[in-house]
Amino acid sequence: MQVREMRAGEEAALHAVFHSAVHRLACRDYTPEQLDAWAPSNRDPDEWARRIAQIRPFVVETAGEIVGYADLQPDGYINHFFVSGAHARRGVGTLMIEHILRLAGERALAALSSDVSRTAQPLFERFGFRVVEQRFPVVGGVTLCNALMRKDLAGRAANPRATGVDSKARPSRAMLGLRRSKHRGEEDGTD
């Protein structure tokens, strides 16, 4: 497995990873209605490409196939973190978290944070992330459940934006790919 930067033109492959992660892996923890709201099949590809360009993810590739992707924002927030349903439990998620931890060390971040699905919480806990708050975002009129998780990075230079706890500094959205709408009082599933 190889970790590398995402390349232009790979947005559709990342969407396939996202969709399979939600529908094949998260189905243990969410209802079919929740899965369809979170990862609809009819997502606008241009909007998806814009969202992916904004987060600048890295990918995990094996045998020429993208099998996972994630990102690390400058403030320590992990916005997306998805492993293909066909490649679960093969070390892809572990490799991605280890890569994120290396990047955080290089950037001297004080903490990491992410809004993590029920499905991914055990993996994040194995790497020292702790639940800060249970959350219930609404996507397309459907209530989901996730948890704001945080990992303090001992010995790192203080970065006040790296806490991920101040929701005014950064909206919650990572593992569910959600963003607070400025026009509505609910979450939308556009990330």
PyMOL commands that set and color helices and strands:
alter all, ss='L'
color gray80, all
select helices_A, chain A and resi 11-28+32-38+45-55+85-87+92-106+121-126+160-163
alter helices_A, ss='H'
color red, helices_A
select strands_A, chain A and resi 2-5+58-62+65-70+77-78+81-83+111-117+130-135+138-139+142-143+146-152+179-180+187-188
alter strands_A, ss='S'
color yellow, strands_A
deselect
rebuild
show_as cartoon
